[in-house]
């Protein structure tokens, strides 16, 4: 009778402890992935900075040619939105905050009269967006944990194609940026046309210090001429931006997952403690009841023997 | 001996090389280019091929670069921002940056792997060519476009494998 409740509780405690082992393991794995992801971000930095430097110089040299590829379009009639999330969940609000920002952006653009074409990276984007009635034109999955440059290439090619073909005026990217171990947030950036680095200096956060310096004394030679070079440069610059966004999103994902799993582990501990307390009380109650019964039974027998 | 200047060869995944050098030889779409100290500022494209970097002690590092860009930067302090991990390299005023989506050091090329991928790619290529000419009429436009895409993919990969083999071969002592 009373043992039944105790057994149920014991079973639950065991189940919570098993879950805790899993969350603890996931926490440790995520933690080890964070440092790897961070290393990849810093390994990518020289390339990204070098690419930014070249774009700045080329844009400065031929403003007319640059105007086609750089700057912010005044009138946006159609736009590509690329959302970057993860393939896996169990990472707190990581996926949903990017997807909610995407949803808001799409609604806002649609309300402004623009046609929106959606692309996404990460399995979690499909379900969320499709369920809410947004059509995802193309979705990439399978590399959100460890993006390779070739993945970035594939994504960049697909996301940039409508712009290259002149079908859209703008390509926007929604992803989680990894600023530091303690600071990640969702950001929307313009992928194409390339943000004009010479226009708004404040627009780009972490540029190399070289950029602040005035132009080269004399001039820079270009091989081939700037216009052709910019044409080749733009797709590579987009790839580089997509790659760094993927790297940062991966690092942010692992950080979010580690945090979520640490919280889950802690919660499991708490739950085990509470359940044990209840279980102990139930056991005590059972024992007390049993003693009472024995005493009661003995008490009932005594007068019978005495008589 | 020629003066040294800062050189970095970087890919999105990592910096392949960063440090002082005395000459960089590569090929742009306008022709072969050798950069020595005191070169004018330059930005150019790098066509797929070999990039050679001559170091201060005279040894030459060979790299396979599968397309990219080069920047010669002569602004004061340019070389200070050399790829992380190497630190500033003295008072060098010129910095040459080679950016490449895909590149590798000749000594790190896996010849066996490149040979193997070359073989599979060549096989796939002839397969694709065959189906392209055969299915010309009946295959839908979509399918044709897909084959074209894969053809492009296979061709670039094959070019890479060939370049790797060529450069790894050049590296070996004769």
Interface residues (C-beta under 8 A of the other chain):
Chain A: X40 X42 X43 X44 X45 X46 X47 X48 X49 X50 X51 X53 X54 X57 X58 X148 X149 X152 X153 X208 X209 X210 X213 X216 X217 X218 X219 X220 X221 X222 X223 X224 X229 X232 X233 X236 X239 X240 X243 X244
Chain B: X8 X10 X11 X12 X13 X14 X15 X18 X28 X29 X30 X33 X40 X41 X42 X43 X44 X45 X68 X69 X71 X73 X74 X75 X77 X78 X81 X83 X84 X97 X99 X101 X102
